[in-house]
Amino acid sequence: MRVYRSRLPDVDIPEEDIFHFLFERPDRRCNEHVEVLIDAHSTRRMTGGQLREASLRFAGGLQQRLGAQNGQVLAIFAHNSINYSTVLFGSLAAGLTVTVANPAYHVHELVYQLRGSGAQFIVASFDVLSVARKAAVEAGILATRIVVLDAHRQSNLEPMSVDEHITHIYVILPALPVDQKALS
């Protein structure tokens, strides 16, 4: 195999995960009060500190309420949402591997990705929940391991459950934040 090298100097790549690199390093904490997310469809905004806290609570919920363990795989099958980043970074903070799936996928396409990635959890937008349910059955993922993202917006349901599925951060976030030292 031929290796191509840049004429520029090598770059130092830190030996840490992206969550710690972005949120836990003292030199990165300056973004805590800066708005990093703005929802175009509402007045909702999140600062770096709020995103970090929500992500840690989501991570804690994945571990405490769904039994997620370091190294397992979570699939995000969702449209853009201000909560998408919380799901992504929270999953990473919990030590999970994340695979993202196009919300336009048909059942067979999602099944292929779920099987190929070894996903054990799915976070799905309410409007693609039926596809996620069918794919989960075919891929052998328990229905209780499907988290519905932003279901309250789409359905005017109370943020408790949609059938047997948990509805995103409104149920999961009340958990205690994940202990980051335990993951290191």
Stockholm file with secondary structure:
# STOCKHOLM 1.0

chainA/1-184         MRVYRSRLPDVDIPEEDIFHFLFERPDRRCNEHVEVLIDAHSTRRMTGGQLREASLRFAGGLQQRLGAQNGQVLAIFAHNSINYSTVLFGSLAAGLTVTVANPAYHVHELVYQLRGSGAQFIVASFDVLSVARKAAVEAGILATRIVVLDAHRQSNLEPMSVDEHITHIYVILPALPVDQKALS
#=GR chainA/1-184 SS CCCCCCSSCCCCCCSSCHHIIIIISGGGGGGGGSEEEECTTSSCEEEHHHHHHHHHHHHHHHHHHHCCCTTCEEEEECCCCTTHHHHHHHHHHTTCEEEECCTTCCHHHHHHHHHHHTEEEEEEEGGGHHHHHHHHHHHTCCGGGEEEETHHHHHCCCTTEETTEECHHHHHTTSCCCCHHHHC
#=GC SS_cons         CCCCCCSSCCCCCCSSCHHIIIIISGGGGGGGGSEEEECTTSSCEEEHHHHHHHHHHHHHHHHHHHCCCTTCEEEEECCCCTTHHHHHHHHHHTTCEEEECCTTCCHHHHHHHHHHHTEEEEEEEGGGHHHHHHHHHHHTCCGGGEEEETHHHHHCCCTTEETTEECHHHHHTTSCCCCHHHHC
//
